[in-house]
């Protein structure tokens, strides 16, 4: 579905991606792993056609993603229906006066019949546990509710590809579990590409992972393989060494992951 060949991209003050080459097949569940600043969010933006590679190529079903390609209305219309991105911060994505209006926005742009829009919204509100919030203003919702509305606002068009940037960040346990269950339900039905540094959800949300470090692709493999590679996790900032003083004054250093939803530490 996606093929990247030697893709590089930079911001005015720093390089974000450096020569990334990878392929993603249809209906794969992919995790993009890396510490903050590794290039995960930038890669999602390129996959969504919100920015374009400065060198190298990205193709979607054989079509190269370039600014010129998106000037073709038929391609842009089809791509925007089939590929959807949920940002890490839902406040940058939600702009309508009510939750109902958020879900109606994309179908209205796609010129769906009104009856179909209302039926689809009613079904999705129920599925996402948002029916009681339909007339609420999105900016007045909790963080977990906002993330569900943001997800629902892109799922309304039933995209083939779902791109997620840190979907469980800042969520309480209940909202976090809902997000994980939803991603489990996507298995085998659509391509899901999730940028995350939350190692605790990895085996539930992904079948294959790419690890980014300082803009470069440094490793790839199944979740269980990468989680067992403590050296890789330390070198890429996904875990860090944490020293413990034991009885008798002996100090040991353990790999340490601080992304447990309950705030507890995970030791490897």
Secondary structure, 3 states (H helix, E strand, C coil): CEEEEEEEEEECCEEEEEEEEEEECCCCEEEEECCCCCCHHHHHHHHCCCCCCCEEEEEECCEECCHHHHCCHHHHHHHHHHEEEECCCHHHCCCCCCHHHHHHHHHHHCCCCHHHHHHHHHHHHHHCCCHHHCCCCHHHCCHHHHHHHHHHHHHCCCCCEEEEECCCCCCCHHHHHHHHHHHHHCCCCCEEEEEECCHHHHHHHCCEEEEEECCEEEEEECHHHHHCCHHHHHHCCCCEEEEEECCCCCEEEEEEECCCCCCCCEEC
